[in-house]
Amino acid sequence: MPKNDNNFEKMYDELESIVALMQSGSLKLDESYKKYERGMALITELEKLIQQTENKITKLKVKLK
């Protein structure tokens, strides 16, 4: 598995864990804020990886034409 795929999976799994933890209601306010910040950072990175992959696919499609 390429490194980006592995990174994507790890980040996505971490994001899912954060969401579940926050939904549980077991965190204190300051802990929730830290998890929220981390979650938003993960979302930003995941979106970058998705965009990079979409760009690669677009370039491949152009080459195949």
N, C-alpha and C positions, 0 to 999 in steps of 0.2 A: 504494500500500500504506500503511495507517495506521501511524503512528509506533510503536505498541505491537507490531504485527506485525514491523516491521523490527527493533526492539529484541530481540524474542523470537528471531528468526532469528539475529541476530548473537551473542547470548548463548549460544544453543544450539550454534552453530558453534564458539564459543570453548571451550565445555565439552567438545565432542567432541574438539577438538585437545588439550586438557589430558589427557583420558582416554587418548588414543593415546600421548601423550608419556610419561605415567606408566607405561603398559603396556610401553613399549619398554625400560624399565629403564636408560635412559641418563642419568637425573638423579642428582645427588648427593642425599644425605639432606635437606639444608637446602632445596634447590631443590624436591624432592618435597613437602616440608611446605608451602612457599609455594604451589605449584600446587594442593595439596589444599585449602588455605584458600580460594583463589580459586574452585576448583570448587564448594566448599560454598556460598560466597556466591552464585555463579551459580545453583545449584540453588534456593536460597531465593528469589531474584528471579524465576526461571522459575515456581516454584510460585505466587508471588503473581500473576503475569500470568495463569496458567491459572485461578486462583480468580476473578480479576476477570472473565475471559471467561465462566466458568461462571455467575457471578452475572448478567451481562448477558443470557445466553441464558435463564436462569430468568425474569428480568423480562420479556423479550420473550414468552415462552410464556404468562405470566400476562396480558399485554396482549391476546394473541390469543384468549384464551378468552372 
